[in-house]
């Protein structure tokens, strides 16, 4: 509690011990929903994911964890997630996402986002929404505005598909993604990693402004 107060007062980002502790709490809080997630593996099933997002709040000391579920267009749970801000007025945050088969953790820092897949750091997303492989340091993909309604998701140098801008008016069964090309398993994971980050952070930032 004292640590939380000092961190909030001085604007100090959390260390690895605190991050790991919060991550364990997020796993525990989202487990009931994670156990109910529908299985999906084929990249084409990405197009079944809807923008419909149910969010609730969990109070923990001075902090608040936002938890949510992303459903399919058939109202089936596909993704569960949890999000926590650390330093108010900054980017410092932690985002945890879980599908039936994948766990993606985004450690959001002031200048970059560390991306962990199933417990191992695999990539970094910079401030220009470009994702780089941790070992290769080569660009794997990026997100760019396409129109007011759509965001383009690139894998390497080709436009792989679109994310519908969650901040634009949409129905409850609006599809989140539209694929323009067939993706390999690795490409599908890159696409999902970029798409979930953009989709969830945009929605939650907008909710906090209201």
Secondary structure in CASP SS format (residue, H / E / C, confidence):
PFRMAT SS
TARGET T0000
AUTHOR 0000-0000-0000
METHOD secondary structure of the structure
MODEL  1
X C 1.00
X H 1.00
X H 1.00
X H 1.00
X H 1.00
X H 1.00
X H 1.00
X H 1.00
X H 1.00
X H 1.00
X C 1.00
X C 1.00
X C 1.00
X C 1.00
X C 1.00
X H 1.00
X H 1.00
X H 1.00
X H 1.00
X H 1.00
X H 1.00
X H 1.00
X H 1.00
X H 1.00
X H 1.00
X H 1.00
X H 1.00
X H 1.00
X H 1.00
X H 1.00
X H 1.00
X H 1.00
X H 1.00
X H 1.00
X C 1.00
X C 1.00
X C 1.00
X C 1.00
X C 1.00
X C 1.00
X C 1.00
X C 1.00
X H 1.00
X H 1.00
X H 1.00
X H 1.00
X H 1.00
X H 1.00
X E 1.00
X E 1.00
X E 1.00
X E 1.00
X E 1.00
X E 1.00
X E 1.00
X E 1.00
X E 1.00
X E 1.00
X E 1.00
X E 1.00
X C 1.00
X C 1.00
X E 1.00
X E 1.00
X E 1.00
X E 1.00
X E 1.00
X E 1.00
X E 1.00
X E 1.00
X E 1.00
X E 1.00
X C 1.00
X C 1.00
X C 1.00
X C 1.00
X E 1.00
X E 1.00
X E 1.00
X E 1.00
X E 1.00
X E 1.00
X E 1.00
X E 1.00
X E 1.00
X C 1.00
X C 1.00
X C 1.00
X C 1.00
X C 1.00
X C 1.00
X C 1.00
X E 1.00
X E 1.00
X E 1.00
X E 1.00
X E 1.00
X E 1.00
X C 1.00
X C 1.00
X C 1.00
X C 1.00
X E 1.00
X E 1.00
X E 1.00
X E 1.00
X E 1.00
X E 1.00
X C 1.00
X C 1.00
X C 1.00
X E 1.00
X E 1.00
X E 1.00
X E 1.00
X E 1.00
X E 1.00
X C 1.00
X C 1.00
X E 1.00
X E 1.00
X E 1.00
X E 1.00
X E 1.00
X E 1.00
X E 1.00
X C 1.00
X C 1.00
X C 1.00
X E 1.00
X E 1.00
X E 1.00
X E 1.00
X C 1.00
X C 1.00
X C 1.00
X C 1.00
X C 1.00
X E 1.00
X E 1.00
X E 1.00
X E 1.00
X E 1.00
X E 1.00
X E 1.00
X C 1.00
X C 1.00
X C 1.00
X C 1.00
X E 1.00
X E 1.00
X E 1.00
X E 1.00
X E 1.00
X E 1.00
X C 1.00
X C 1.00
X E 1.00
X E 1.00
X E 1.00
X E 1.00
X E 1.00
X E 1.00
X E 1.00
X C 1.00
X C 1.00
X C 1.00
X C 1.00
X C 1.00
X C 1.00
X C 1.00
X C 1.00
X C 1.00
X C 1.00
X E 1.00
X C 1.00
X E 1.00
X E 1.00
X E 1.00
X C 1.00
X C 1.00
X C 1.00
X C 1.00
X C 1.00
X H 1.00
X H 1.00
X H 1.00
X H 1.00
X H 1.00
X H 1.00
X H 1.00
X H 1.00
X H 1.00
X H 1.00
X H 1.00
X H 1.00
X H 1.00
X H 1.00
X H 1.00
X H 1.00
X H 1.00
X H 1.00
X H 1.00
X H 1.00
X H 1.00
X H 1.00
X H 1.00
X H 1.00
X H 1.00
X C 1.00
END
